[in-house]
Amino acid sequence: IHRFTAPHADSAPRVRFRDEKSTQGVDRDEIEDNQFAAELLMPADLVVLRLRKVGFGSPTQELNENAEWLADLAREFNVSVHAMSVRIGNLVEELA
């Protein structure tokens, strides 16, 4: 995603470990990395399809980390409940 002067095959990849700044959500590279990972692991069309199947958006369907359907969905995509919650939050407009 980010600018590298040489392909990884020709040189050692640059490793960037998480630090205090990366947890603040202000680093552009970190934001782009998170968006890429979210789309790779939880493609919007598949998540939206599954949310419609469980009736997400109905008055009784709440997005909270204790919801059984949310935990099931996170397991289905092999991600954490928190990651799935964030992804759903970012897809709310597509669900309207």
PLY file of the C-alpha trace (Angstrom):
ply
format ascii 1.0
element vertex 96
property float x
property float y
property float z
element edge 95
property int vertex1
property int vertex2
end_header
0.00 0.00 0.00
2.70 2.42 0.96
5.65 3.75 -0.97
8.67 1.45 -0.99
11.75 2.14 -3.07
12.37 -1.54 -3.81
10.11 -4.60 -4.09
10.11 -6.96 -1.12
11.65 -9.68 -3.26
14.76 -7.58 -3.80
15.24 -6.31 -0.26
14.11 -6.92 3.27
10.55 -5.73 3.94
10.09 -2.77 6.24
8.54 -3.95 9.49
6.58 -1.41 11.46
5.52 -2.53 14.90
2.46 -1.11 16.63
3.26 1.74 18.96
1.48 4.45 20.91
0.72 6.45 17.75
-0.80 3.50 15.90
-3.39 2.99 18.63
-4.61 6.60 18.36
-6.01 6.20 14.84
-4.21 9.28 13.49
-1.41 7.72 11.45
-2.40 7.74 7.75
-0.51 4.53 6.96
-2.14 2.73 9.90
-5.60 3.91 8.83
-5.02 2.68 5.27
-3.65 -0.63 6.56
-6.72 -1.14 8.74
-9.08 -0.32 5.86
-7.27 -2.78 3.59
-7.36 -5.52 6.23
-11.06 -4.93 6.91
-11.97 -5.25 3.24
-9.75 -8.31 2.81
-11.07 -10.16 5.88
-14.63 -8.83 5.91
-15.68 -7.92 2.34
-18.48 -5.36 2.40
-20.84 -7.27 0.11
-20.56 -10.47 2.18
-20.94 -8.71 5.52
-23.96 -6.71 4.30
-25.55 -9.89 2.93
-25.10 -11.67 6.27
-26.38 -8.67 8.24
-29.54 -8.60 6.16
-30.04 -12.33 6.83
-29.92 -11.79 10.61
-32.25 -8.79 10.34
-29.72 -6.15 11.36
-31.30 -2.72 11.38
-34.63 -3.79 12.85
-35.71 -1.88 15.97
-34.94 -4.89 18.19
-31.55 -5.66 16.63
-28.88 -3.80 18.56
-25.18 -3.61 17.84
-23.57 -4.51 21.12
-20.64 -6.74 21.79
-22.80 -9.11 23.85
-25.12 -9.98 20.97
-24.93 -13.65 20.06
-25.47 -12.95 16.35
-22.50 -10.56 16.36
-20.22 -13.18 17.94
-21.41 -15.74 15.38
-20.71 -13.35 12.53
-17.23 -12.57 13.87
-16.48 -16.31 14.12
-17.74 -16.86 10.58
-15.25 -14.29 9.26
-12.55 -15.39 11.72
-12.14 -11.93 13.25
-12.66 -10.48 16.71
-16.05 -9.21 17.83
-14.51 -5.76 18.15
-13.20 -5.86 14.55
-16.64 -6.94 13.30
-18.32 -4.18 15.33
-16.05 -1.56 13.78
-16.64 -2.98 10.29
-20.41 -2.91 10.73
-20.20 0.64 12.01
-18.34 1.62 8.86
-20.91 -0.14 6.66
-24.06 1.35 8.18
-24.71 3.58 5.15
-24.67 0.55 2.86
-27.32 -1.08 5.01
-29.80 1.77 4.68
0 1
1 2
2 3
3 4
4 5
5 6
6 7
7 8
8 9
9 10
10 11
11 12
12 13
13 14
14 15
15 16
16 17
17 18
18 19
19 20
20 21
21 22
22 23
23 24
24 25
25 26
26 27
27 28
28 29
29 30
30 31
31 32
32 33
33 34
34 35
35 36
36 37
37 38
38 39
39 40
40 41
41 42
42 43
43 44
44 45
45 46
46 47
47 48
48 49
49 50
50 51
51 52
52 53
53 54
54 55
55 56
56 57
57 58
58 59
59 60
60 61
61 62
62 63
63 64
64 65
65 66
66 67
67 68
68 69
69 70
70 71
71 72
72 73
73 74
74 75
75 76
76 77
77 78
78 79
79 80
80 81
81 82
82 83
83 84
84 85
85 86
86 87
87 88
88 89
89 90
90 91
91 92
92 93
93 94
94 95
